[in-house]
Amino acid sequence: MKPVITILAVNTGSSSIKFSLYESGENEELLFSGALTRIGLKDGHFSVVDPEGRFIDCERVDAPDHPAACRYVFSWLRQHGPGMPDAVGHRVVHGGPRHTAPEQVTPALLDSIAELVPYAPEHLPQALNAIRYVASELPGIFQVACFDTAFHSTMPPVAKLCPIPAEFRREGVQRYGFHGLSYQYILSELQAEGEPLARKGRVILAHLGHGASMAALLDGRSVETTMGFSPAGGLVMSTRTGDLDPGVVLFLLQQGHLDSAGLRDMVNKKSGLLGVSGLSDDMRDLLDAEAKHEAARLAVELFCYSARKHIGALTAVLGGLDMIVFTGGIGLHSHEIRARICAGLEFLGIHIDHEKNMNYGIISQDTSRVVVRVMETNEEVMIVRQTRSVLEGG
């Protein structure tokens, strides 16, 4: 019987801090979860809900930067939480070439992550700030860094290779892949259910949300993924370009349209669904508007086209396909997008049951050669599991 301990999972984004407190024993039991959003923007919002989704706290908070957001979040936790947790686990987007498993936070690890900031400047500074804040305010508490790239460390060398000169590859420029905590959770749930394809099969996991990617799993190991060196590559996303001809970047630089900072902003914050539609980065808004808004219709069509194209590529890598699992905000909640992505993939053996597709679980027809499932992911639970494993010396 495992002793019950409390673990705080912290997930920092470019403009948000999400947190969840769990009791970890034989299973994980959520005590509460919350978020402070729109950091650095007007109309910031802080909310905390109980396991049933009822508000414990909800208020408008203007946090001008991440340090201010950390102060607010951890001040609330000290005042309203059940006491100091036994450990804190952090989602760290990029582990670079050196960090391929969760690790206890040490000064040396912090220095190593700091060296990786140029790899993920939109995410790593915020994660480092949260880790350092916890170390300062809760001295001596056990902290663990859970790397989103670690899941894809099993990819073969050829899948990681960027076709650029060796002098740059020696700087760590390679394909890494992301959404690893989400994929690890889905895989672990499939294995816990006794799904044989999770251990011996050809599976595509599709995490479709504000950020979107897919991973190809062969016998339970990642062998290919759509994102590469950064989370900006691969599928068309809400505000990120996805794969983009480098000639476009060179053109915009050489013609003086954008400098490096402007390019980073365009690639990450102004493109994708937002850039094509000129209306919204939210798929729900675009689906509502597409009947009367041609650019919104085109953005939705491009998203689904991009997804189908990458499913085809990943199927080729796997040498066939046995299962697709949709997850993430869009993958979980939009039956219409799932149907549109799968339409035209019948030649792969994908056949959706439109009535089943209105719900979660298996949504493919009974006669479909490829099983299609919809599952809810939980990155915070995976952070808790990895944190406990490191705490116990695993």
C-alpha positions, 0 to 999 in steps of 0.5 A: 500500500503506497503512502498518501502524499500531496503533490502540486503540479505546475504548468507554466505557459507563455501567458498563464500559470496552471496548477493542480493539487493531488493526493497521490497514493494507489491512485491520484485524487484531485483536491483542486485546480486553478489557473491565472491567465492573460499574464501581462495583458489586461483583464487577467483572470484567476480561478480555482475549482474543486474536483466537481468544477465548482468555483472555490475562488474566481476574480479578476487579477492584473499580473504584469509579468510572470514574477507577479503571477507567481507571487499571486498564485503561491500566496493564494496556495499558502493561505488557502491550501491544506499546507505545504505539499510534499513535492512540486512537479513542473512541466518543462517544455524543452529538455534539449539533448541531455534531459530525457527523463524527469529529474529532481531540481538541483542548482546544476539542473537549473543552470542546464535548463537556463542554457536551453532558453534559446531553444524555447524562449516562449516557455522556458523562462517562465518555467524557470521562474516558477521553479526558482520562486518555489525554491525561494518561498518553500525552501527545501521542498522537493521539486521535479522537472518533467520534460515534454520532449522526453517521451520522443527520445526513443525516436530513431536517429534519422527521425531526429536529424535536421538536414543542416551542417554538422556545426549547427547540429552539434549545437543541439539543433535536431527534431525533439517533439513535444506534448510528451506528457499528454502522450505518456498519459494516453499511452499509460491509460491504454496500457492500464485498460489492457489495450493490446495495441498500446504494447504491440501495434501501430498507433497515432496519437493526435493532440489537437488543441491551441497547440497541435501535434501528432505522434506515431507509436510503434509497440508503445514507443514514439518513433516519429512526431509532427513537431520538431526543434520547436513547438511551432512546426508540424500541423497548422495550429491556433496561432502557430504556422506549423511547417513553413517553407524557410524561404518564406522566413528568408523573404520576410527578413531580406525584404525588411518586412520583419526582424527576428523578434517580429518573425518570432511573434508572427510564427507563434502568435499571429499565424495558423487559424488566426492568421488565415481567418483574420477572425479568431484563433478559436476553432469554435468561433470559426465553426460558428462563422464559416457559413458566412465567413469565407476566410473562417471556412478556409482556416477550418479546411486548412486545419483538417487538410493539414491533419489528414496529410500528417496522418498519411505521413505517420502511417507511412513511417509506421508501415500501416495503422491500427489505431488513432486516438484524438485528444486535446481541446479540439480533439476531445470536444469537436466531433465535427473536426474529427469527422472532417479529418477522417473523411477521405481516409477510408483507404487507410481503413478508417471508418467513423460511426457518426453516432458514436462520434458524438461521444467519447470512447471508440468512435469507429465502426465495428467493421473499421480496420483502424480503431478510432478513439477519443480520450481525455488527456491529463498532463497534470496527473502525469506530472504527479506520477513522474514527480512521485517516481523521482521522489521514490528514487525511480 
